Amino acid sequence: MPKKKSSIAFFLCVMVLTFAAPIHAEGKKPGKTVFEKDGNIFLKVKGKPVQLTNTGRDFDLALSPDGRWVAFSREIEDKTGECKKKQDDGRRICNPGRLWIMDLERRSERLLLEPREDARDMKEFIGEFSDKFFSPDGKTLFFQTYIRKALDENFHAIHAVDIDGGNERFVVAGATYDVIKQSRDNTWTGHLVVGKYKALFSGNLYAWYWLITPQGKELGPLGANTEHFNHHYKVTYMESGVPDSEDELEAGEAQAEEPKTSKTVFERDGNIFLWIDFKETQVTHAGRDHGPALSPDGRWVAFSREIEDKAEECKKKNDWICATDQLWVVDLETRSERLLLEPREDARDMKDVIGGFENKDFSPDSKTLYFDTPAWAVSDAVHAVDIDGKNERFVTPGSLLRVVKEPLSPEMKNYLVDVLEEDDWRIFPKNGGAPLVWKALKDDVSGYLIVDKNGIRYISSPIPLEGYWEGDDGKYYISKGRTAWRALVSPDGEKKIPLERDG
């Protein structure tokens, strides 16, 4: 059986990246800070420091988000010297500390975990307690440990333990990690962003960030950096240098971005309405309009307008394609409307047929409008037209789901990395798959299309077999039947890769 080839193996040039280690110098809460000085932990409330421990052996601390718990490492007495001797003798891993926690309400401390340097299973091995992060609810503490044998190409492992000391578990192997504190609609709150090294088939390593559940399930890659992910989902991280209070966060966002007006469009009683800042304004008055789409810049509304009495005519004809609508656009700045396209139901070439204007969506720059129309018996067709009504063109068979204006989902990226094979029959052109996969993983596909497609898969053989037929190329073929899938398509329709399994 041939070795499975993931699309990530397409890449001809791989830059091995180094992850920036997370920095967690202090844990903070509004009005409250913990810090370490001379091996002791201090609490600073309203500018006044209070000493919490006095062993002279405490370090690497983290404060829970509710301000109640402080997790820290405490050096095992005389263990540092012992570890130094072992390291001089060539033994790299020797943990001089234990994991402790303090309840700031009661000022009581207790041991959470001992190191486990002799475990044979690397998922059980605990060589240190570094880079500690609490979960957003403050009930779980994550930490990272160096291990003596690589797990999935990584020499670090992330573990978790409940604050009562129970349920200690291995989470995932990774070089660096952060815990998501907040995200839009709390979609990824509490999840981990983990920097992982993975091996290509060539043997080279590549370094990317991955989205991981708190239980350790890999949801998908985020790319070589998390900028697009952070921006799109409005992600902030636990104790990672971002604002820690809601007021600070809102103030920072207000300074970085100009406020945007909330605007949307909808149809009622055959007319198009604009909803802006909780105020409703009627835009059209024909009583025959539907299917509005608002451009990203908020200036244009594209919509369908029923041709007068055409619906009744089509009902009597009962034809396969009988267009009832025209495509119109209105300029919200001037409140002027104009006809963009007439239907073309009698064209001989199915790529030229326009029997309707469904699933309208604008390009990110608001200059192009995409839509789909009935065409073949087994598939619709996606078309595009410029906002001035020029350059109308066929793009690709299929039904338009949306125009990409944001990063692909982690699930889609995970499919491209771990599932899609380089010889998949749905990639077009065959030599164009690798560059398009790479663009998708780098979030460089804004303006591309997500299209629901279908097709027939054929299997070929150089020798005649039962049920096969001979093609013009001398090979023998058999059909595996029609199948459907979701695809990423370039704006001109010339490049396509699947985003999910077929069937």
Buried (B, 14 or more C-beta within 10 A) or exposed (E): EEEEBBBBBBBEEEEEBEBEEBEBEBBBBEEBBBBBEEBBBBBBBEEEEEEBBEEEBBBBBBBBBEBBBBBBBBBBEEBEEEBEEBEEEEEEBBBBBBBBBBBBEEEEBEEBBEBBBEBEEBBBBBBBBBBBBBBBEBEBBBBBBBBEEEBBBBBBBBBBBBBEBEEBEBBBBBBBBBBBBBBEEEEBBBBBBBBBBBEBEEEEBBBBBBBBBBEBEBBBBBBBBBEBBBEBBEBBBBBBEBBBEEEEBEEEEEEEEEEEEEEEBEBEEBBBBBEBEEEEEEBBEBEBBBBBBBBBEBBBBBBBBBBEEBEEEBEEEEEEBBBBBBBBBBEBEEEEBEEBBEBBBEBEEBBBBBBBBBBBBBBBEBEBBBBBBBBEEEBBBBBBBBBEBEEBEBBBBBBBBEBBBBBBEBEBBBBBBBBBBBEBBBBBEEEBBBBBBBBBBEBBBBBBBBBBBBBEBBEEEEEEEEEBEEEEEEBBBBEEEEBBBBBBBBBEBEBBBBBBEBE
